[in-house]
Amino acid sequence: MKQSGKVVLAGAGPGDPDLATVALMKALPQADVVVYDYLANEELLRHAPQAEKICVGKRAGAHSWKQPAINSLLLKLAAKGKTVLRLKGGDPYVFGRGGEEALVLEKAGVPFEVLPGVTSGVAALAYAGIPLTHRSLATAAVFVTGQERSGKPLSAATLRALAKLDATLVFYMATAHADRVCKALIRAGRPPKTPAALVHKGTLPGQKVVTSTLRDLASSMAAANLGAPGLIVIGKVVGLRDKLDWFESKPLFGRRILVTRSREQASRLSEGLRALGAEVLEAPSIRIQALKPSPTLLKKIPQCRWLVLTSANGVSALFENLGRIGLDARSLAKVRIAAIGESTAQALKEHGLLADLVPKTFVAEDLSSSLIKKDGKHLRGSLVILARASQGRSVLPQALQQVGAKVLDLPLYETLADKSQAERLNREILAGHLDWVTFTSSSTVDFFEAQLSPAARAASLRSLGALCLGPITRARAESAGYKVLLESPQASIPVFLTAIQKHAGR
């Protein structure tokens, strides 16, 4: 008899993927199937590349899956022996129907686990600058669902009872009933001037907060044209927002930025942009595939005068290949090393090596002139090895050959198109959901273009500003028709991020 699988009921948190728990991040790579809701941030799904993904997204007025169908799906998958991660927005046991699903699983004898998540009633308020409690203003807090089991709005009796509590009231799923809720609370005795707020898309860069009074909140929401997903907050603590609003003060708050770097390299740039408040969409246009040069070529490296590395990818591939033939950093003890860009130099440092030459700008032209200036009289007849991508430009070897150097091009990796996110990318561009696109090499421009439909390409040229790492990248982006907003002065992610931050502050 085939062993039953199990279901993990997990909270995805309130929206910001950085608020996902350590337990969830451990569970994602172990899942066979991820069954996720509309409010679970899809960025988390990339941590489960091995898993089948099934969206059972439910949103107000557009339920694509009824709850009985979701229950049946979980049972069916578990019966096949699958490890199912049931991913819910916020916490599965806080208005997430996780308790109902757990009872269905228990009745069927399906093993299950529960991974709590950060609920929006805590996190969204914190990101909005509204503390849930405060010793002088609110010593209690109540989480309330805006709908009773029947799907009807809260009863008048429930609202009368809530109005008598001296507590912060946080209403989930009540935006459609805001006017009724506020009027009922006032009739039951809550002062009309009680501070009130709507927190829309809390913890995300698209967060919007409407502050008002209990009497005027519904009309303020209508004027701002805001609804679900959102939380209604009622209580004196709302008055602290003006002083405690930290999230919306970030320099890139509200900006939606596309990162086209390979997935292996994207994390530092994406994390830096998110830390500055941006909403980041990772849609890698390239992927890096390592090559395996012949041992004969690799054994020439310790004999060369100069080893030239043009990227951090080249550094990683170099040491992987050296290890393959039983060599390590000690074999480079007598070799002079040149590196294009601070990131390449830093990658070398991580292997215990310091670059002998790092040009001021990160282009082949500057490297060749700097190398010739530094060691020109010794280059004639000397071996120079270029450890780089298979598609490297010819500028560098030609310049070195002109001064008599013996140049060996050593391809260590190749850059290939990554179209895994093409469908989502086209959808986001056509919907106008993006402001800026980052290009870190000319190949990211080329392969980004290759993913776009004619309509999406036209839309991207109209609406996306390009942020470029280096002059070669900038030239390629401009030739493709993009409006370049900035060019980073150095081949360094920290410098790139600083340049983006300065541009946003203009």
C-alpha positions in Angstrom: 0.0 0.0 0.0 1.4 3.4 -1.0 2.3 5.6 1.9 0.2 8.7 2.3 1.9 12.0 1.8 1.6 14.9 4.2 0.3 18.5 4.1 2.1 21.5 5.6 -0.2 24.4 6.3 2.1 27.4 6.1 1.8 31.1 6.5 3.5 33.1 3.8 3.4 36.3 5.9 1.7 39.6 5.0 3.3 40.2 1.6 6.9 41.3 2.0 8.8 38.2 1.2 11.5 39.2 3.8 8.9 38.5 6.5 8.7 34.8 5.6 9.7 32.6 8.5 12.9 30.5 8.6 10.7 27.4 8.9 8.9 28.3 5.7 12.1 28.9 3.8 13.3 25.4 4.9 10.0 23.8 3.8 9.7 25.3 0.3 12.7 23.3 -1.2 11.3 20.1 0.3 7.8 20.3 -1.2 6.5 18.2 -4.1 3.6 20.6 -4.7 2.9 24.1 -3.5 -0.8 25.0 -3.3 -0.9 28.7 -2.9 -3.4 31.6 -2.4 -3.8 34.9 -4.1 -2.3 36.8 -1.1 0.9 34.6 -0.9 3.7 36.5 -2.5 4.8 34.6 -5.7 8.4 35.6 -5.1 8.5 32.9 -2.5 7.7 30.3 -5.1 11.2 30.6 -6.6 12.5 28.9 -3.5 10.7 25.7 -4.6 12.0 25.2 -8.1 11.4 21.5 -7.8 7.7 21.7 -6.9 4.5 21.8 -9.0 2.7 25.0 -8.3 -1.1 25.3 -8.1 -2.8 28.6 -7.6 -6.1 28.3 -5.8 -6.3 32.1 -5.5 -9.4 33.4 -3.8 -10.2 37.1 -3.8 -13.3 39.0 -3.0 -15.8 38.8 -5.8 -13.6 36.5 -7.9 -13.3 33.1 -6.1 -11.6 30.8 -8.6 -11.7 27.9 -6.2 -14.4 27.0 -3.7 -13.2 25.7 -0.3 -14.5 22.1 -0.8 -12.6 21.9 -4.1 -9.4 23.0 -2.3 -10.0 20.4 0.5 -10.4 17.7 -2.2 -7.2 18.8 -3.9 -5.2 18.5 -0.7 -6.6 15.0 0.0 -6.0 13.9 -3.6 -2.3 15.1 -3.6 -1.6 13.6 -0.2 -3.1 10.2 -1.4 -0.5 10.2 -4.1 2.3 10.3 -1.5 3.1 14.0 -2.2 4.5 16.4 0.3 2.1 19.3 -0.1 2.9 22.9 1.1 -0.4 24.7 1.5 0.8 28.3 1.4 -1.6 30.9 2.8 -1.2 34.7 3.1 -0.5 35.8 6.6 -1.0 33.1 9.2 -3.0 30.0 8.3 -4.9 30.0 11.6 -5.8 33.8 11.6 -8.8 34.1 9.3 -7.0 31.8 6.8 -9.4 28.8 7.1 -6.4 26.8 8.1 -8.2 25.3 11.0 -11.0 24.1 8.7 -8.4 22.5 6.3 -6.6 20.9 9.3 -9.8 19.3 10.5 -10.5 17.9 7.0 -7.0 16.4 6.9 -7.3 15.0 10.5 -10.7 13.3 9.6 -9.1 11.7 6.5 -6.1 10.5 8.5 -3.6 12.6 6.5 -0.6 13.7 8.4 -0.2 17.5 8.6 2.0 20.2 10.2 1.4 23.9 10.8 4.0 26.6 10.2 2.7 29.9 11.6 3.2 33.1 9.6 3.3 36.8 10.5 -0.3 38.0 10.3 -1.0 41.3 8.5 -2.8 42.6 11.6 0.6 43.0 13.2 2.9 43.5 10.3 0.9 45.8 8.0 0.2 48.1 10.9 3.9 48.3 11.8 4.8 49.1 8.2 2.1 51.8 8.2 3.6 53.5 11.2 0.7 52.4 13.5 1.6 50.4 16.7 -1.0 47.9 17.5 -0.8 48.8 21.2 0.7 51.6 23.2 0.7 51.9 27.0 -0.9 55.4 27.0 -3.3 54.8 24.1 -4.3 51.2 23.7 -3.7 48.3 26.2 -5.6 45.8 24.2 -6.2 44.8 20.5 -8.9 42.8 18.8 -8.7 41.1 15.4 -12.1 40.9 13.7 -13.2 39.3 10.5 -15.4 41.4 8.4 -17.6 38.5 7.4 -19.4 35.8 9.4 -19.4 32.2 8.4 -22.4 32.7 6.1 -20.5 35.3 4.1 -22.7 38.0 5.5 -21.2 41.1 7.1 -20.8 41.2 10.9 -24.1 41.4 12.8 -25.2 44.5 14.6 -24.9 42.7 17.9 -21.2 41.9 17.3 -20.5 45.5 16.3 -22.2 46.8 19.4 -20.1 44.6 21.6 -16.9 45.7 19.8 -17.8 49.4 20.2 -17.7 49.0 24.0 -14.2 47.7 24.1 -11.4 50.2 24.9 -9.1 48.5 22.4 -7.5 48.9 18.9 -9.9 47.2 16.5 -8.4 45.6 13.4 -10.9 44.4 10.8 -9.8 41.9 8.2 -11.8 41.5 4.9 -14.1 44.4 5.8 -13.3 47.0 3.1 -16.5 46.3 1.2 -18.5 46.9 4.4 -16.5 49.9 5.8 -19.4 52.3 5.8 -21.7 49.9 7.6 -19.0 49.0 10.2 -18.1 52.6 11.0 -21.8 53.7 11.3 -22.6 50.8 13.5 -19.7 51.5 15.9 -20.7 55.2 16.1 -24.3 54.2 16.9 -23.0 51.9 19.6 -21.1 54.7 21.3 -17.6 55.0 19.7 -16.8 58.7 19.2 -17.1 59.8 15.6 -13.7 61.5 15.8 -11.9 58.3 16.8 -8.8 58.0 14.5 -9.3 55.4 11.8 -7.3 54.1 8.8 -7.2 51.8 5.9 -3.9 50.0 5.2 -4.0 48.8 1.6 -1.4 46.2 0.4 0.4 46.5 3.7 4.2 45.7 3.8 4.5 45.9 0.0 6.0 48.8 -2.0 2.5 49.4 -3.4 1.3 50.1 0.2 -1.2 53.0 0.6 -2.6 54.3 3.8 -5.7 56.4 4.2 -6.1 58.1 7.6 -9.3 59.7 8.7 -11.9 59.5 11.5 -14.4 56.8 12.2 -17.1 59.1 10.8 -15.3 59.9 7.5 -13.2 56.8 6.8 -15.6 55.2 4.3 -15.8 58.4 2.2 -12.0 58.8 2.4 -11.5 55.3 1.1 -14.0 55.9 -1.7 -12.2 59.1 -2.7 -8.9 57.3 -2.8 -10.5 54.5 -4.8 -9.0 51.9 -2.4 -10.4 48.6 -1.3 -9.2 45.0 -0.9 -6.7 43.8 0.1 -6.7 46.0 3.1 -7.2 46.3 6.8 -9.4 48.7 8.7 -7.8 50.0 11.9 -9.8 51.9 14.5 -8.2 53.4 17.6 -6.2 56.2 19.1 -2.9 54.5 17.9 -3.7 55.6 14.3 -2.8 59.1 15.4 0.9 58.1 15.8 1.3 57.4 12.0 2.5 60.9 11.2 5.5 60.4 13.6 6.2 56.7 13.0 5.8 56.3 9.2 9.2 54.8 8.4 8.4 52.4 5.5 7.0 54.9 3.0 9.9 57.3 3.7 12.4 54.9 2.0 14.0 56.4 -1.1 12.7 53.9 -3.6 9.3 53.4 -2.0 6.6 52.9 -4.7 9.1 52.1 -7.4 8.7 48.9 -9.3 12.0 47.6 -10.7 12.8 44.7 -12.9 16.0 42.8 -12.3 17.3 40.9 -15.4 20.5 39.5 -14.0 21.0 35.7 -13.9 19.3 34.1 -10.9 22.7 33.3 -9.4 23.7 36.9 -9.4 20.4 38.7 -8.8 20.1 38.3 -5.0 22.5 41.1 -4.0 21.0 43.6 -6.4 17.4 42.6 -5.5 18.0 42.6 -1.8 19.6 46.1 -2.0 16.7 47.5 -4.0 14.2 46.0 -1.6 16.1 47.5 1.4 15.7 50.9 -0.3 11.9 50.3 -0.5 11.5 49.2 -4.1 9.2 46.4 -5.3 11.4 44.0 -7.2 10.5 41.6 -10.0 13.2 39.1 -10.7 12.9 37.9 -14.3 16.4 36.7 -15.3 17.1 37.1 -19.0 20.3 35.1 -18.9 21.6 32.0 -17.2 25.2 31.0 -16.7 26.4 27.6 -17.8 29.8 26.4 -16.8 32.2 25.0 -19.4 35.0 22.4 -18.9 38.2 23.4 -20.7 40.7 20.7 -21.4 43.2 20.0 -18.6 46.0 20.9 -21.0 44.7 24.4 -21.3 44.1 24.8 -17.6 47.6 23.6 -16.8 49.0 26.6 -18.8 47.5 29.0 -16.2 50.4 28.7 -13.6 52.9 29.4 -16.5 51.3 32.7 -17.8 52.5 36.2 -16.9 49.0 37.7 -16.6 45.7 36.0 -15.9 42.8 38.3 -16.8 39.4 37.8 -15.2 36.4 39.9 -16.5 33.6 38.9 -14.1 32.8 37.2 -10.8 31.3 34.3 -12.8 34.7 33.8 -14.4 36.3 33.6 -10.9 33.9 31.0 -9.8 34.3 28.9 -12.9 38.1 29.3 -12.8 38.4 27.7 -9.3 35.9 25.1 -10.0 38.0 24.0 -13.1 41.3 24.2 -11.2 39.9 22.0 -8.5 38.9 19.5 -11.2 42.6 19.0 -12.1 43.9 19.1 -8.5 45.0 22.7 -8.4 44.0 25.6 -6.1 45.0 29.2 -5.4 48.6 28.2 -4.6 49.1 27.4 -8.3 48.6 31.1 -9.0 51.4 32.3 -6.6 53.6 33.6 -9.4 50.9 34.8 -11.7 49.9 38.4 -12.0 46.1 38.9 -12.0 44.0 41.6 -13.6 40.3 42.0 -12.8 37.6 44.1 -14.5 35.4 45.6 -11.8 35.2 45.6 -8.0 32.9 42.6 -7.9 35.5 40.5 -9.8 38.2 41.7 -7.4 36.0 40.9 -4.4 35.4 37.4 -5.8 39.1 36.9 -6.0 39.5 38.1 -2.4 37.1 35.4 -1.3 39.6 32.8 -2.7 42.5 34.5 -0.8 43.9 36.4 -3.8 44.4 40.1 -4.4 44.2 41.5 -8.0 47.4 43.2 -9.2 45.5 45.4 -11.5 41.9 46.7 -11.4 41.2 49.4 -14.0 39.4 52.6 -13.0 36.6 51.9 -15.5 35.2 48.4 -16.2 35.6 48.1 -19.9 38.1 46.0 -22.0 39.6 49.2 -23.5 40.6 50.5 -20.2 41.9 47.2 -19.0 44.1 46.7 -22.0 45.6 50.3 -21.8 46.2 49.9 -18.1 47.8 46.5 -18.5 50.1 47.8 -21.3 51.0 50.9 -19.2 51.8 48.8 -16.2 53.7 46.0 -17.8 54.1 46.8 -21.5 57.9 46.1 -21.8 57.4 42.6 -20.5 54.3 41.7 -22.5 56.1 41.0 -25.7 56.4 37.2 -26.0 54.7 36.6 -22.7 51.6 34.5 -22.2 48.4 36.3 -21.2 45.3 34.2 -20.5 41.8 35.6 -20.7 39.6 33.6 -18.5 36.1 34.7 -19.4 32.8 33.9 -21.2 32.8 32.2 -24.5 31.2 35.3 -26.1 33.9 37.7 -25.0 34.6 40.8 -27.1 37.6 40.8 -29.4 38.9 44.3 -28.2 41.1 43.0 -25.4 43.0 40.2 -27.2 43.6 42.4 -30.2 45.1 45.2 -28.1 47.4 42.8 -26.3 48.4 41.0 -29.5 49.4 44.4 -31.0 52.1 44.8 -28.3 53.4 41.3 -28.9 51.7 39.3 -26.2 50.7 35.7 -26.7 47.0 35.7 -25.9 45.1 32.5 -25.0 41.4 32.9 -24.8 40.1 30.4 -22.1 36.3 30.2 -22.2 35.1 29.1 -18.7 31.4 29.7 -19.1 28.7 30.7 -21.6 25.8 33.0 -21.3 22.5 31.6 -22.4 18.9 32.9 -22.7 16.7 32.3 -19.7 13.0 32.4 -20.7 11.6 30.7 -17.6 9.8 34.0 -16.6 8.9 35.2 -20.1 5.1 34.7 -19.7 5.0 36.6 -16.4 7.4 39.2 -17.7 5.2 40.0 -20.7 2.1 40.1 -18.5 3.7 42.6 -16.0 5.0 44.9 -18.8 1.6 44.9 -20.7 -0.2 45.7 -17.4 2.1 48.7 -16.8 3.3 47.3 -13.5 6.9 48.2 -13.9 8.8 51.5 -13.8 12.5 50.7 -14.3 14.6 47.9 -15.7 18.2 47.1 -14.6 20.7 46.0 -17.2 24.1 44.7 -15.9 25.6 43.7 -19.2 24.9 44.0 -22.9 23.8 40.3 -22.9 21.1 41.1 -20.4 19.7 43.6 -22.9 19.8 41.2 -25.8 18.3 38.3 -24.0 15.6 40.5 -22.3 14.5 41.7 -25.8 14.3 38.1 -27.0 11.7 37.3 -24.3 9.3 40.0 -25.3 6.3 39.8 -27.6 6.0 42.6 -30.1 3.4 44.3 -28.0 5.4 44.0 -24.8 8.5 45.3 -26.4 6.7 48.4 -27.7 5.2 48.9 -24.2 8.7 48.5 -22.5 10.2 51.1 -24.8 7.4 53.5 -23.9 7.3 53.0 -20.2 10.5 51.5 -18.8 13.5 53.6 -17.8 16.8 51.7 -18.0 19.4 51.6 -15.2 22.7 50.4 -16.7 25.9 49.0 -15.2 28.7 50.4 -17.4 29.1 52.2 -20.7 29.0 49.1 -23.0 25.7 48.2 -21.4 24.4 51.7 -21.7 25.3 51.9 -25.4 23.5 48.6 -26.1 20.4 49.7 -24.2 20.3 53.0 -26.1 20.8 51.3 -29.4 17.8 49.1 -28.5 15.7 52.2 -28.0 15.5 52.4 -24.2 15.7 55.7 -22.3 18.7 55.3 -20.1 18.2 57.1 -16.7 21.7 56.4 -15.3 25.0 54.6 -15.8 26.8 53.3 -12.7 30.3 54.8 -12.4 31.8 51.5 -11.3 31.2 47.8 -11.8 30.0 47.3 -8.3 26.5 46.5 -7.0 26.9 48.8 -3.9 27.9 51.7 -6.2 25.1 50.8 -8.6 22.6 50.9 -5.7 24.0 54.3 -4.5 23.6 55.7 -8.0 20.0 54.4 -8.2 19.2 56.0 -4.8 20.6 59.3 -5.9 18.7 59.3 -9.1 15.4 58.5 -7.2 16.1 61.6 -4.9 16.3 64.0 -7.8 
